Amino acid sequence: MPVWQESILLIVTAVVLAVIVKTFFVQAFYIPSASMEPEMQIDDKLLVQKVSYWTGDPKRGDIIVFDDPGGWLGSAESAGPGNIVQRSLEVIGLYPSGGHLIKRVVGVGGDTVSCCDDEGRLQVNGESIDEPYLADAEANADRTFEVEVPEGYLWVQGDNRGNSSDSRYHLGDPGGGFIREDDVVGKAWLRVWPFSRFGFIGGTDAFEKVP
């Protein structure tokens, strides 16, 4: 095979493999806001893995990336890459995707989620949750609510409770603030940028006692 044909074949093969990896295994994203501080900082670049949800559903405490369920993002946040090179790289998973949100799952189908107990803590099925990852635990009680999560849906909140437009802020929307499990892209897995904070994104045992 001539060198030019071999080069084309290698490029096409690499692109196909990249698309397969993005579709089924891992996808790159960036953090557009402060809603998940302190765990996630603005402009952090991370990899989201999809393998965990091949045969299972998101669990309480998971940090997930999901498609905008409608009206959660402004026009600037919904905008994709600004030029054709970036857009092309996004398609094959080599450029961080925009137009998505990242939050923590605090309620799954069948759960009753409410806020707050006498100490300002979130409650799930009557169990008060100690959440050490919160940016400001006192801000948790800024909005009071009680919801029952429908089957096949999730209730999500940001760790920066005082600065997160999450399920609480969309209670009055047609979807009631719930996220369809089908809209979940994957689970936050690895922070790749900045290098000073490179590392795997751990889980939490905060919800272990929830009945």
Salt bridges, closest charged atoms under 4 A:
GLU39 OE2 - ARG191 NH2 3.66
ASP44 OD2 - ARG191 NE 3.08
ASP44 OD2 - ARG197 NH1 2.67
ASP62 OD1 - LYS187 NZ 3.75
ASP67 OD1 - HIS100 NE2 3.04
ASP111 OD2 - ARG60 NE 2.74
ASP117 OD2 - ARG121 NE 2.81
GLU119 OE1 - ARG121 NE 3.81
ASP130 OD1 - ARG121 NH1 3.13
GLU131 OE2 - ARG161 NH2 2.94
ASP159 OD2 - ARG104 NH2 2.80
ASP166 OD1 - ARG168 NE 2.80
ASP173 OD2 - HIS170 ND1 2.57
ASP183 OD1 - ARG180 NH2 3.01
